[in-house]
Amino acid sequence: MSVSTGKLSNSRDGSARSSRQSPKMRVLVVDDELSILELLKTALNALGDYDVSIASSGASALKLVNAQKKPFDCLLLDIQMPQMNGVSLCQELRQRSDYRDTPIIMLTAMSEKKYVDQAFVAGATDYVTKPFDLLELRSRLGTARKLVQEHARAADSLAVARKLKEELDTNLQFSLDDPIAIEGVERALGYGEFENYVTQLSRGHRFNSFVTGVKLDNAKQLHADLSSSDFRDALHDIANAISKLTKAEESMLSYRGNGTFLCISYGKKNALQTNCETQLNQLIGTLQSRRKPDHKIRAIIGESVSTRALTKFGALYSLNKALELVDTRDLHAKEVVAFSKRLPQDRVRPNVQVQKERRAYEMVLQQLLKEERSLGGRSQA
C-alpha cells in the first residue's frame, strides 16, 4: 500500500478545516488482517474527515453494528475472511433497513471476475483491490460521502412526497430521465454501482466484456399515458425479462433512465443480441399478462459494444455508445413503421384515381351510344 507523506500532510491540513464544517464520516473497516485494520484506522483518522471503527471478522462486525445507536455511514469489507466472508456480510447488511442504501466498498486482494460479480450482486457499492493507494481510497470514500448525502436528501424528499401522497391521494411522480432503482430483480445494479462494476472490469483488464442497450419502445408516450406506478411496473417487467433471458450468462444490468437499460456480459457470444428481441418480448408479455395492463409494452435491443478500455473514461464511453446505438435502432424502427403506414395509402391513391377515370370513361361511352342510337333513329325516319 503506497502513501505519499507530502500529499498526506497537505490533505490533513485541508481535511482538518473541512472537518470543522461537516461531521466526520463514521466508517467501519472489516478485515481479518490486523495490520491492515490498524493501518487504515491510523491513516484515515489522520486525515481528519473520518471516525474509524474496526472489526476482525464478520461476526464481530455484526455485533458492532448492532451496538450502534446510529448506523455507520460507510463500510469497508474484505472478501476473504473465515466463517463469514465479506460477500455474505454484505448480503446480511443489505437485509437491514438501516443499511439498505449505505455505501459498502469491498477492499480486497480478490481481483477475479467471479468475486467482483458476487460482490456487486450482494449489494456492494464499489470495489477496490489491494494493494491500493490511500489517496485513491480517500477519493472513493469522498464519493461515498456524497452518496450518503444524496440518500439523505432523497429520504427527506421521499418523506415529503409520501405525506403529499397521503394528503392528495396521488402517485409519487418521477421524470422520464430519472434512473430510478429497480428492486427485486436478480443482478440488477443501481446507476452508480453499475458504473463502478464496469470500471472495475476495465481495471482488471476484462477486455472481453460487451455491453448492450435495451429500450422500452415508445417510452415517452407511455410515461405520459401511464401512472407512475404502472410505468414503474413496465420497467420492472423489462428488467425481469432481461434478467431471466441472460441468467445462464450471469449478465449484470442497470436502468439508466429514459426507458433504457444496459446489460453487460462476458464474451461476445454471451452478449445480448438483436436477434433475441422476439424472445425478450415474449418474456415481457408473459410477465405483463399477470397484471393485464391497459398498454402492451415491447423492448428494442441495440447492437452490443465492447468495453475494451484501460481507463474509467474509456469504459464509460462504451456505456454511452451502447445507449446511442439502441436509440439509433429505436429511431430506425419508428421510421420503418411510419413508412409502412404511408405505403398502403400511396397504393390506394392510384386505385381510386383509376376507378374515377374508369367511371368517367364509361360515362363517355354511354353518352356516345345514346347519341349513336338517336342518330340511327333519325336516319330511319
Stockholm file with secondary structure:
# STOCKHOLM 1.0

chainA/1-381         MSVSTGKLSNSRDGSARSSRQSPKMRVLVVDDELSILELLKTALNALGDYDVSIASSGASALKLVNAQKKPFDCLLLDIQMPQMNGVSLCQELRQRSDYRDTPIIMLTAMSEKKYVDQAFVAGATDYVTKPFDLLELRSRLGTARKLVQEHARAADSLAVARKLKEELDTNLQFSLDDPIAIEGVERALGYGEFENYVTQLSRGHRFNSFVTGVKLDNAKQLHADLSSSDFRDALHDIANAISKLTKAEESMLSYRGNGTFLCISYGKKNALQTNCETQLNQLIGTLQSRRKPDHKIRAIIGESVSTRALTKFGALYSLNKALELVDTRDLHAKEVVAFSKRLPQDRVRPNVQVQKERRAYEMVLQQLLKEERSLGGRSQA
#=GR chainA/1-381 SS CBCCHHHHHHHHHHHHHHHHHSCCEEEEEECSCHHHHHHHHHHHHHHSSEEEEEESSHHHHHHHHHTCSSCCSEEEECSCCSSSCHHHHHHHHHTSGGGSSSCEEEEESCCSHHHHHHHHHHTCSEEEESSCBHHHHHHHHHHHHHHHHHHHHHHHHHHHHHHHHHHHCCCCCCCTTCCCCCCSCTTEECHHHHHHHHHHHHHTTCTTEEEEEEEETTHHHHHHHSCHHHHHHHHHHHHHHHHHHTTTTTCEEEECSTTEEEEEEESGGGSCCGGGHHHHHHHHHHHHHTTCCSSCCCEEECCCEECCCSSHHHHHHHHHHHHHHHHHHHHHHHHHHHHHHHHHHHHHHHHHHHHHHHHHHHHHHHHHHHHHHHHHHHHHC
#=GC SS_cons         CBCCHHHHHHHHHHHHHHHHHSCCEEEEEECSCHHHHHHHHHHHHHHSSEEEEEESSHHHHHHHHHTCSSCCSEEEECSCCSSSCHHHHHHHHHTSGGGSSSCEEEEESCCSHHHHHHHHHHTCSEEEESSCBHHHHHHHHHHHHHHHHHHHHHHHHHHHHHHHHHHHCCCCCCCTTCCCCCCSCTTEECHHHHHHHHHHHHHTTCTTEEEEEEEETTHHHHHHHSCHHHHHHHHHHHHHHHHHHTTTTTCEEEECSTTEEEEEEESGGGSCCGGGHHHHHHHHHHHHHTTCCSSCCCEEECCCEECCCSSHHHHHHHHHHHHHHHHHHHHHHHHHHHHHHHHHHHHHHHHHHHHHHHHHHHHHHHHHHHHHHHHHHHHHC
//
